[in-house]
Amino acid sequence: RGAVKRAVAPTTRADGDLGGTFRATFEDKILLSDIVVCRLWVPVEPPDFYLPLLGGPVAAADDAVSPPPPPNNNNNAQDPSASQLSSSELSSPAPELAPTLARTTAEVRREERVPIPVQPDSVYSTADVGRRGPRKFAPHVVPKKLVDRLPFASKPKELPKRKHTSYHATRNRPGTLAAPPKDPKAKAHSSMLQALNTIDRARQTQRKATRSLKSTKRAKVLHKKHHDTVLPALKAKAKRAYAQIGQDQARKRAKYADGSSLVAS
């Protein structure tokens, strides 16, 4: 809850906006996550409206006024009821009847005994005033450029989120078939299987290292054999091929030279 103190003058605004800035005080420290509801009264000029009546007013049965009876000229006898009417009553016209218009919403609810609809989220109690829910803070995010410039000891050690549940979390989940047994005998069996699996993984790692060493040595031997045996053979073969090509070209040049000398003679 709070109260509006005064409006901010337009000259104090940096952007020069006149858009209803005001100073207010609150019972508690205002936060960016709070929602402030401010009731405002603005003068509104309602537009002119009229509802024309398409038909004349209709009087109810109880409000109908009967005209006075016509005078009887045949005889001079006077009606006693007519003699009691004054001249002002006889000369006054019939009263105007009020037109029957549509009922307003309040009149309809009052006559039909319909309660006013109330929204549950619009009802506030004294217990809700000044009470906030549990605070939810946004996660602290360090910029990636800053993380790249930090030393390794100062970098945040945060593991990436797993897309799937890890094996250990699934295995240790209570009520699952893969959960660790609680029976001492079954627990001993599980420990033995875990030790055997550890030994098997160590042996596989050793085999992989030995296989890698052997493959490295074999690659060196093949490289040396290729360098010592295959490359000289390829060079000799290429040399013979180039020599044969050179002999063929020399023979063609000699043949063309002999033909040109005969034509000149």
Secondary structure, DSSP 4 states (H G I P E B T S, - for coil): -EEEEEEPPGGG-SS---S--EEEEESS---TT------------PPP-----SS-----STT--PPPPPP--SS----HHHHHS-HHHHHSPPPPPPP-PPPPHHHHHHHHTPPPP--GGG---TTTTT------PPPP---HHHHHHS-GGGS---PPPPSS--HHHHHTSTTSTTSPP-SHHHHHHHHHHHHHHHHHHHHHHHHHHHHHHHHHHHHHHHHHHIIIIIHHHHHHHHHHHHHHHHHHHHHHHHHHHHHHHHHH-
